[in-house]
Amino acid sequence: MIDGTMMQPDVAAAETVRILDTTLCDAEESPGATMTADDRLRIAELLAEARVDCIEAGFPAASAITADSVAQIAKRVRGTRIAAVARCTYSDIEAAAAALEGAAAPRIHVVGATSDLQLSKRLRITREAALERVTASVRFARRFTDDVEFSAEDASRSDLDFVAAVFGAAIRAGATTVSFPDTVGYATPDDMAAAITAIRERTEGIENAVISVHPHNDLGLATANALAAVKAGARQVECTINGIGERAGKCALEEIVAAFYVRRDVLPYTSGVVLGALANLSRVVAAATRMPVQKNKAIVGANAFAHESGIHQDGILKDRRTYEILDAAIVGATTLLTISRNSGRHAIVARAREIGCPIDEPEERAFAAAVIDFSQTRTIVTDNDLIAIAARVLGGSFEPIAV
């Protein structure tokens, strides 16, 4: 039986899943989300402080500005791996290697398509040519670092036997991580579980590499797909803060690590990410990208731990576990009881007392009734409103206190 309580998980019994954050690379490709070099460095520093396993800092071959930013991050940020992305071309790989020269732990992330659609329509090459290109590119990348990741672009729409063959070739050429991206957000959780299982069974040398997954959110399934892949054997998730990215975005880092924390009963995994850093990271990324977080966004949205229903507020006041599966403080947020016409007497009185209104028990009903009456023409009743109503109903004046 699931009791839904916020019990401390058994970390010792959990298997570690690596977190690769690609906010500075894939997420910046979201229209309008381009960040300044200073913002990118600040976010990289915060990600390192939050202990993500790898920061994907950018695609150096894209522009001199991006290359300079990746180089700055590589030189300044410590405590985590720094990755740069490259297509299956020597010039891209050389640009990535140059940008990563100052990194303490560099990774070159080579990307090559595997679906027949991408090969025939975009790249106009055969499967055989693609296989040769991947082998040569990964081998070339290994000249610069012993940490090379290969991603099979559009893997979820590819022939799985061919993906397994490409992964095998990449591993023989020196790749230590192989990534299965759902590039266009086409897969379902069942698809992802079956695909990762097939890759584990059919890829020669897979025991010598980490399987990664890179879900997109076009059907709103990115987090579910990532969790299904992890349960099937993937041990790295590629994600972004706030789930931002191309089109409908990507798997949200905060959702993955929170799911591991809360549902250890069915997800016996953990990450090294500091959960208390999530709320601040969300705010910084939202400001830097000029992409406000939707209020009902899981974990980091303004309403993620907000309660307006009187029934819910009453439960929260008695025991937070009645309507919260995760303590807000764990992710650096706070529980909020918003006062409106949907609120109950207990929440109204509790909030008024919190801000310094000395309401005695005999006065509770009259005060709450006055607030409810006032709220009929308001969306939200503010603290100043509560103070004014208390002064009118109870007499006297009250000075608000910081809460």
Secondary structure, DSSP 8 states (H G I E B T S, - for coil): ----------GGG-EE-EEEE-TTTTGGGSTT----HHHHHHHHHHHHHTT-SEEEEE-GGG-HHHHHHHHHHHHH--SSEEEEEEESSHHHHHHHHHHTTT-SSEEEEEEEE-SHHIIIIII---HHHHHHHHHHHHHHHTTT-S-EEEEEETGGGS-HHHHHHHHHHHHHHT-SEEEEEETTS---HHHHHHHHHHHHHH-TTGGGSEEEEEEB-TTS-HHHHHHHHHHHT--EEEEBGGG--STT-B-BHHHHHHHHHHTTTT--EE-S--GGGHHHHHHHHHHHHT----TT-TTTSTTTTEE-SHHHHHHHHH-GGGT-SS-GGGGT---EE-BSTT--HHHHHHHHHHTT----GGGHHHHHHHHHHHHTT-SSB-HHHHHHHHHHHH-S-------
